[in-house]
Each structure stands twice: as structure tokens, then as C-alpha cells.
Amino acid sequence: MVRLDVNGETASLKKRKREQKDEADAKQKRLRSKSKSKHRTRNESKNLEEFSPIQNDDGDIELLDSSLVEASRSLQPWKVSNPMGGRMLDIDPIFSSDEKHLILTYNTSIQVYSTNDSLLVRRIAITVAKPRSENEGEPVPAHIVSSVPSKVSPEHIWVACSDGRIWHINWVLGTGMDTPYLLMTKDVLDMTVESVQLGSLTEDDVLLVLQKSNRSSAQSAQSAQIVAYTTEALASNSGKVIHTCDESPQLLRSAVGAKAVIVAAKDLVHIGILLKTKRKSANTLETLEYRFTAFNVPDIITCLDIRPTLQTIKGGDELHALDLVVGCARGAIYAYKDVLSKLPTTGSSSYKGSPIQPQKYHWHRRAVHSVKWNEDGNYLVSGGYETVLVLFQLDTRKQNYLPHLAAPIENIVVSPSGSSYAVHLDDNSTMVLSTAELKPTAYITGIQSLVLNDHPPKESLVRRVWKAADDISMPLVSTINPSNPSHIYLCVGNGQQATLGGAEPSMPLLQSFDINSFQGVAQHALARTNPTDANITSQGAPIVDPRVTKLAFSHDGQWLASVDEWQPPERDADVFVSGSKAPGDVSREKREIFLKFWHFDTNSNSVELVTRINEAHHTTQPESIFDLASDPSSPRFATLGNDGIVKFWTSKLRKRDGLAATGPEGQQLRSWSCSRVVALPTFVQQDDVLDSAPTRSGALAFSEDGSVLFAAFGTAVEAVVVAIDTETGAVRDVVSGMFRGQVRSIKVLACCLIMLSDDLTVYDIVADELRYSFTLKDTSKVTKRLTQLAVNYQSRCFALVAPIPDSYRTKIGKGTQSELVILSTDSSEPLFTKSFSQVITGVIPAATSSGFVVIDAAAQIWSVTEGAEQGQLLQPLADLGMDKEVIDAPVDVAVEEGEQSDEEMVDADGDAEMEDYDIHQAVVAPQHLADIFNTAPAFAMPPIEDIFYQVAGLFSAKPTKA
């Protein structure tokens, strides 16, 4: 649906008014720079391919009109799929009672996975963003704070949101997310659930909610209450306050039917014991009376776990002992064995006792993110920033390790039987490990892109010399491989916290993600990275990894080119300062900029570094590489640097002693080098002294047939587009007056140039006219960085994504919305607009379909397709009707065993052979069907009989012999 205002504008774009015709001719007059080379003859021009540019008598480049490339285009409406993926929250995963499923809490959904094959069984979307009022559509920042299983019904879980909403969700059927309970509270901090038998009623779930106090005193900002609710109390919002804490509590735990309640507040632990009472009341919550005792812990608490010991007596189980373990912000772990026996037995209902002497275990260098008791209480399992799973044996104090995990550990959960650990990592992945061998039995991963945190990390509880970024200031570097269109490739970091360690996010890794199966396939290091080392200086500052800024595949998908940059922090450049130089100038001089070429193996999904170019663009100092472009017709790349030079890069055979070098398997080895250098004429007209020159920007784009390279380069005041003949390197044309502000991007679609700066401009280079132009409503520095452009050559359309302006925000943080606008070069009327509640960090054109893949700041993927075409995103097994196991139906016996004929016996033998094979419903990926029907236009399709057999082959499979 296209949403326009009364002026025909979108939320992020404003139509640019055209001047009068005579003024427009003057403003759109192009500054043409004729090449001094000889003009091509008509016979030479006849040898050009069908859709190659045409050179006129003046030596200018002319491209064919889009009507000659495509006779007609589809006018069917566009649609957006449901989002998939998301960011796993810092909440403990939940094992089902039979341990066949693992329930993970995401920032926008609850997702159920099978522990046998790691497949997504069900995705339950939860609308976390809530409008403030009916007249104001801006969402209120809110996030999920807790998800715990029901103690009464194993098919249900309770989910609490920070704004007071509580859902009772059936994760087997996927119901309950539309009717939440609403608490009258300012903020919910944590929640736990226990099965309690109150009065003469049967057992029911009792929710213990840690929520901000409604008091108006000066301590209300740090005060919180523990309120007990039953299901009836939730509906009437009439819970009972059982305790109040005034020390900013954050964690809440309970055990054994709420007979013990534990609250952690900074360095203080409150333990509440349920008092025995003889009163029997119809109001069930009135029977909950506790006696709380508080004691200090040597450090700030980041996590805790309890292990109750039961004693069977007449009338039920009683709490006999309670073991407590807390992890702290400076790496220490304190274990309190049988803490109940050390608490005072007399005093008021809220009493602060003296400190208790614990057992101390200290291995972690920084904050302990999670610590758990094992099933028998002999071991402690912990994890933190060091990417190591540590097992402490309490009796011998011996330590066992599972080192070199992919990212810092966020959560650890022990399965109900104690046979497995569920370990949630900071790179948006979760693995299930066997406790006996510590080998993974299931692995679930999602998009590892940078997201906006709902709350500060646990490392921030201790004052550091550095501060993690709390906004997104850079777009996601992503691309797609033409030879494997179901995979997208993203530049990511070693987890969320490691990515945000410096002034700019560090993203040295390449994640290969399959959007059909929605699983991460592989991860490769494109730049220097030390994920498992102590990446911290002696002064306590983090060591920042390089950041990959550009990424491009060759047209055949066999080569990958990348650009990575690293700049030392200014705090480390003081020792190099001399004369009048500032630390910032010295830091820029010490920059490391590498252009790397990789050989990509699609079968094994591996990359091999072939060539590294140090400082591909260099003057008196290393110059930034503005853009990297791939030739769509040959294995060739082009780069544009701050030095105003365009360089072409091609491969050649590697030779040793005059002979062609070969690899271990006899394959020919190749290396990459610069084959042509073109100095842009706009650079010659500017000052020769680079230090006095203003800030420059640039972008590159090849024409669809690869015969022309368009380079946009210049300052914010004056930028031009230069057309370069890729065969000779000659400058054929120069177009000026098309940019306003910094050059953000340039794309080519048929005969049109699509240019993005402070304006979105569509220029017909053949007709020498401006087709239309839009002005971005928000031109702040961060917004311009996150404004992106993508072109889909299948649909002959292009997409623009930009944050929606908000005068009350100074940075791109939580709650910022984005808009997607799809346009064509023929008309300025948008074909489709869509507002997203999250910031869009990346947009990629689909390789083999008419659509786009959108990635937002919540690590969700959206598929935008045209007409009835189906997106490539994975569907949960529940949507495919495969969430339930196939149960073999009993066979009715019509005759007795001795009355079967010989023919019937032969059929029975045949049936017996077929029983050896399992019968499963065929699952066909939408991409496979698209490959069959989108191979050619309708008039060039193969016979219908061939198409039928191709489709039938997808749904039928031959049994595999044992």
C-alpha cells in the first residue's frame, strides 16, 4: 500500500520543486569533457552488443532506453512478508519437560526449536512496541524482561514486558499473544512463577512480579516491590505486595512453591521464607506471608542461582536447605551452602542481618554473566566475556574448561534431567551441549548484525575507562552471491559487546546466512581479529578490531573483494605527536586500509585469501576507499579513493620462475593487480594540497553490460559524475549539478542514473534530462549514513530506505522508525511504501527474483516481493503442517492369516519392503520453484510437459538404499 500525504510525499521524502523551463535548462546544463581520443566509426559501433551504450558524433555515451530492454513490466502490487529471526534476549532459554524442544525469547517473538535437528517449529510474534495514544502512533520503548514456564501446564509459558503487559502463551498451539494482562505499574523488572496451593483450592500458577514502586517519595526511583498475582488477580489487577526493596533490585528468583523468594539488589541479597499460618481465607493471596532477611555480598551482583533441597514429610514436601550462588561484576563467584541455616530465626518481617562467609571462586577477569548449579550440586557452571565455559568442582576446587567459543556467554541453563546445557552466546546463537562430553547436540543461530540494546550490558555495572555505543551510526555491510542466491553475506563482529567496544563498530567477520533454512552456514575472518584473547590494554581500554567497510562478489560468484580499515584510537597516538600535529591527525596517518581479494568456493562455502593490497589509494597518507564495484560482465573490480583516482583490478595467472604456478590439487593459481588507473578530471580542477581540500565523497556503478563505469566524486559543494569507458579507460562524459551535499550512492538502471545525496535524483543520460528528484526530509549526519539505495534488475525498480525524521531525537536509538520506498525510473509516484518500527540497517536486492531483502535493527529479515511471487524466507514447521510427529495408523486385517492367497502374499511382501522407508511430507523451498518458472520470459519458456516433470521431481524423491 502506498502511503502519501496531501502533497504526494512520504514520511522521509519530499518532492523537489522544478524550476521554470529556461532556468531548468541553465541549472541542468551539463559540463561535458570530450575525450581527445579518436571517435569510433559507425562500423566499430555496429560490433557492440545489443544493449551496450551507443556513442554519438560528439563522443558522448548514450544508453538505450528502458523500453528497449524490457517491453513491459508487472503492475502487480508489492507485499511484505512476516519478519523472521530477531535478537535473542538476555533471558534464560526454556527446556520443555521432555527436553525435545527449546524455547528461546527474542526481542519481538517467542521461538520454539527442536533439539533433535535445530529446526524452527513455531514462531510466536509478540507486539512489544505499544502506541502511546490513539492519536499518536509513535511506539513507546518497551522490551521483554522475563519468560518462565508454567508450573501447572507444561504447554504454557508466562512472558512479562517492561510496560506491565503479561502474556500467558501456549507454545504448542501458538495462542495467547493477543490477550495480555495489563498491570498498573511504571516498570516491570523481573518475574518468576511458582505452583502454590492456597487455602482449600487446587494448585495454580502464582506470579511473583518485581515491579517499580508507585510511591511518590524521593526513594521511589530506586524502590521496587514484589507483588504476588494469581490468574484472577491479574484480570482484576489486585495483587498482594509481599516485600519492598529500596536498593534498585534487578533479579528475582523463587523455589519450592514460593516457599523461598530471593531478590538481588546491587550488593545486597534479600531472602524471604514463607511463614506457616493457620489462617484459611477465601482470598488466596492473603495466606502468603513472608519473613525477609537481607545480607551483603562483597561485590555487585550480576547473576544468581538457587538449588533447593526438599524433605518429604507428612502432608507434602518441605524446604530443608537452600544453596545460593551469585556471580559478581568483577569476576568473583560466591557460593553459600545451606544459607537458611545461617540466617537469624528471630526478628521483624524485614530484617538486615550480618554478612555470611561464602566460598569464593575467582577465574573470570570481568563480570560473570551467568552461573548455575548442576543437578547434583557438586559443580558450578559459569560463563562470561572470556568465551569460556567454566566448571568448578566444589569439593576439590578443580576447574574444567570449554574454551574458544564463538562469542561471550550470556546465559546458561541446565536441562530438567541434568543431561544437557543450553548456552546462549552474545553473537545471537544458542547451543545445546551434552553434560558428559560437552559436545554440541543442537545449534541455533540468527543474524549477527548490530542491534539496539534494551538495557545496558553487565560490564557497565563497573565504571570503565570506555563507554559502549548506544546507537547505530553505520549501515550494515551486506551483499549476495550471484551463484548462490539463497545465501546472504553480512559483515559482523565477535558478538554485540565486542562490536561496540570502540568509537565505531568493529566488524571483521563475514557471516554466511541461509535465508531458506534460516541458519548461519559459516563465519570467516576477513580482517585481523582476536575473539578469545584478553583484548584489553593495560589501562583498561578495549582493543578494537578492524571494520570491513566494502564488500562485493564477482559476476560469477568465484571472487570476493573486501575493504577493511583500522585506525588507532587517539588516546594511543600521544606518543607519536610532534610539532603542531594533533592526536587526531597522527591517528589518521597511522590508518591501515587493505583491499583484499578472496577465492570463494560455493560448494564448501570457504574463502581463501589470494591477494592483499596495502594502501590501494595513497598520497602522503593512506586514503579512504569510497566505493568498491563489481563488473557484471567479467571478473573485474573497480575502486574509488579519496585521491580522486579510479583503479581497475583484474586477475592474472601466478608465475614462478616463468612457469604457471599450481595448487596442491593441480589448479591454476591467480593473483590480482591494478590493470588501469584513471584520474578523474574533477580532481585536477581542485587544490593540489590535500590537507587544505574540503571533505570529499564518492561512489561507483557499472552499467548493466559493464561497458561504462560511472564515478561520482567531489565535495559537498561541487560533485560530478564521470563516465569512463571500461575498455580504454577514456573519460567519455562529465555531468555536473546532480548532487547536493555528500555523495551517498549511485546506481544505473537501463538509461538512467539514480543518485543519492541530500536529494534522490533520477537522471536520464540518453535524453539529457532530469526525470524527477526528491529531497530527504532529515539530512542529519547519522541519517544520511543510514539512507541506502538498492536496485533490482528483475523488476526494473529500486528501493530507498531512510529513517523517519523525528525532531525530538538527536541520534538513531531505540524507537526510531524507518521507511522503505520502492520507485521506478518511469514515474515519480512510489510503487510501494512501508514504515518499519525498527531502523533498517541493510537492504539487498534479490538475485533471482523481483524483490528485496530488508534487515532491521532488531536482527529481523523481511522479504519484499512483487505480485504473487513468494519470498525466500523460511517458514516454521507449524506453518507447513509438520510440527506434529507422524503416527502410523493401524492396519485393518480383512482375512485371517491362513486364508491369504499367493497373490496377496506377494503384495504383502511388497508392502513389507516399503515399510522400511519412512514416509514424510515433501518440503520444497520456494526458491526451487522460482528457479523453474523465472528462468525465461513467458514466450521463451520450455514446453509445459518439461515444466511438469521438473515440478514433479521436486515433490518426489527416490528412496535411499540402506
QUIWOTA-V446472 format. One line per field, one symbol per residue. ss: DSSP state (A for helix, B for strand, O for the rest). phi: phi as a letter, one per 20 degrees, with the letter a starting at -180 (. if undefined). A space follows every 50 residues. Layout:
# QUIWOTA-V446472
ss->???
phi->???
This chain:
# QUIWOTA-V446472
ss->OOOOOOOOOOOOBBBOOOOOAAAAAAAOOOOOOOOOOOOOOAAAAAOOOO OOOBBOOOOOBBOOOAAAAOOOOOOOOBBBOOOBBOOBOOOOOBBOOOOO BBBBBBOOBBBBBBOOOOOBBBBBBOOOOBBOOOOOOOBBOOOBBBBBBO OOOOOBBBBBBOOOBBBBBBOOOOBOOOOOBBOOOOOBBBBBBBBBOOOO OOOBBBBBBBBBOOOOOAAAAOOBBBBBBOAAAAAAOOOBBBBBBOOOOO BBBBBOOOOBBBBBBOOBBBBBBBOOOOOOOOOAAAAOOBBBBBBBOOOO BBBBBBBBBBBBBOOBBBBBBBBBBBBBOOOBBBBBOOAAAAOOOOOOOB BBOOOOOOBBBBOOOOOBBBBBBOOOOOBBBBBBOOOOBBBBBOOOOOBB BBOOOOOOBBBBBBOOOOOBBBBBBOOOBBBBBBOOOOOBBBBBBOOOOO OOOOOOOAAAAOOOOOOOOOOOOOOOOBBBBOOBBBBBBBBBOOOAAAAO OOOOOOOOBBBBBBOOOOBBBBBBBOOOOOOOOOOBOOOOOBOOOOBBBB BBBOOOOOBBBBBBBBOOOAAAOAAAOOOOOOAAAAAAAOOBBBBBBBBB BOOOOBBBBBBBBBOOOBOOOBOOBBBBBBOOOOOBBBBBBOOOBBBBBB BBBOBBOOBBOBOOOOOBOBBBBBBBBBBOAAAAOOOOOOOOOOOBBBBB BBOOOOOBBBBBBBBOOOBBBBBBBOOOOOBBBBBBOOOOOOOOBBBBBO OBBBBBOOBBBBBBOOOOBBBBBBBBOOOOAAAAAAOBBBBBOOOOBBBB BBBOOOOOOOOOOOOOOBBBBBBBOOOOOOOBBBBBOOOBBBBBBOOOOO BBBBBBOOOBBBBBBBOOOOOOOOOOOOOOOOOOOOOOOOOOOOOOAAAO OAAAAAAAAAAAAAOOOOOOOOOOOAAAAAAAAOOOOAAAOOOAAAAAAA AAAAAOOOOOOO
phi->.edcefemddfddcfefefffffffffefeeedffeffffefffffffff defddefeneecdffffeebfbcfdffebdfffcnpdfefcgfceffeme ccddedfcadcdceffcmefebddfceefcffbfedeffefbbfdabcff eedfedcdcddfeoecdddeffemcoeeceeceebfbddabbccecddmd effbfdeddecffefdffeffdebcedecefffffelcedfdacddclfc dccbblmmfccccdcldcdddddfefcefdcffffffeccddcdbedfbf edbbbccedececfopedfebbecccddfdoecdddelfffeefecpffc cdeegdfdedcccfecfeebbbfefemecddcbafflceddeeffemedd ccelffbgedbccefgemebdddedfemcccddfffdldfdbbcccfdff cefebffffffdfdeccffdbddcffebbcegebfeddccecdenffffe fdfcfeceddeeceefelcfebbceecfbcfdeefbefenefeeffcfdc bbeffemeccdccccbcffffeeffefbmefegffffffefdccdcdced dffeldccfdbcdelfcbcfbfdfefbccdffdbfbccccdfemcdcdcc dbfecclndfecefenffeccdbfdbcceffffffeffeffefffdbabc aeffemecddddbqefebccddedffedmfeeacdcmddcnffdabcccl eddddcbfddcdceffelbefabcdffddffffffeeccbcdefelccdc dbfffbfeddbecfnfdccdcdccfebefffacbedfdfedbccfffcbe acddcdfemdddddcdmefefeffdffffemcedffdfffefeecffede efffffffffffffffdfdcffddfgfffffeedfbfffdffgfffffff ffffecbffeff
